[in-house]
């Protein structure tokens, strides 16, 4: 018997990645093409049809999963996508299911990440966990009672916009002090620059500004013993950990899984986060929740997660 | 056709209330008896059997729902119940299902409150809401994606132990600054005493201490225009509202419902809570979540909620 397969599509502002995935998480085929986000949506659909023709000729493809920014899963659209000129409301599920003649499902990046870990990664067999995506922004996808948590309008999981410092840093959402302003790549860059501004001590990170500083540079400096870089990961972990403790009190979680570019800092981030999470966790709940790193390879995580959405909906 | 009925049992440290409830939320029969919490568990079971004999002779009783403190819903026990001498681990579901010869189900107070509002109260027809119980403590019960959220060990919903003021008031859980220390009856009493301590201005609330102050007294004073009492509800609402905004960002809620003794203050509490909730809500989510008061009569809410658990499990 040929096992079932799903097509996972990860739509980004620059390129679209797609792959054929089976239920054990093998990426059987993979390709990518330019999204042409500044042109008409119909060109995207035409290109998608031509690159996938070959993939979809295979046996047992049961559906298409789509991960996209600004996704509204309940009506299958992207709403006012920031970096796309495809219209105010882009009917992704309608358009893609028609041109590919397949059932199609849509979710946002963080939910796709959670499904990917559940089917293929660090959360296999769990019923209650959260995946935190730490990248340009901070997102979260929850599996509770063995089901993906959507919320009323399909938008649950805005962990990045929990208010963390009431009079803190300005956030692009219009508030001040959102967690995203401390635990995202941008937040971490700002934190190290603030530490550097407090002292004249030497550091390999001097001479950069918010634009050309990067989490990779800070990570490298930390591994070489740079005190500003080390302090930055400590502070980031302390803030993140205290907010993870809130999630544990609310959701009674088996695990918290960190994913996304920032999580590649590994133990540099994990250690202070765990310390803070344990310290802030409601005492009656302490010791019941694991803090883990994503087990998905970053380059393919979004495609695998989008494919997992199909298995989750159809099997 | 006779509609189905469920027996709801609310076990308290002093007395146990029980009632026969149909699916439209009518309390068809009701009684209560002393719990004898300081004696052996077997006396409770004997008394329960004798008072319910008559109830259970009725047609179409499909099961028994139990609300109890320190409940572990997943294994049907009370774990180290604070005010009971029935043992370290009391097998409520086993014991009660045997003596009554009925299917039995157990949950904690906050989940029972959420189910009660869902079946019979302010949340009828909703799929995503939270009920906040404001009483001696602060609890919460979540319905997400149309299902009660349990968590890994059945203990989800510890909203009262979200850390609200990192160096704030000592909480009995061992932490400092838990929401419960500001939004519970005890928290409100402490807040008014702190305001009174700041000034010598006259107030009808002078002369009380933490022991003999009550939320009812503060409410009465507020309605008579007492400035200390009014400030107390404002401060309580501001703190509570800011934390409700976190829940909205995480769960994408249709409604937040306030219940429990403290919620009887009505608009005195609702108005500042709503202002703060709206102000702190993630801007993209603003205006999508209603703040409501419980529609359950307080005296019977726990019995109705326990009965709703049966309908939720069996129908």
Interface residues (C-beta under 8 A of the other chain):
Chain A: X127 X128 X140 X142 X144 X145 X147 X149 X150 X151 X152 X153 X154 X155 X156 X157 X158 X159 X161 X162 X163 X166 X173 X174 X175 X242 X245 X246 X247 X249 X250 X251 X252 X253 X254 X280 X282 X283 X284 X285 X288
Chain B: X127 X128 X140 X142 X144 X145 X147 X149 X150 X151 X152 X153 X154 X155 X156 X157 X158 X159 X161 X162 X163 X166 X173 X174 X175 X242 X245 X246 X247 X249 X250 X251 X252 X253 X254 X280 X282 X283 X284 X285 X288
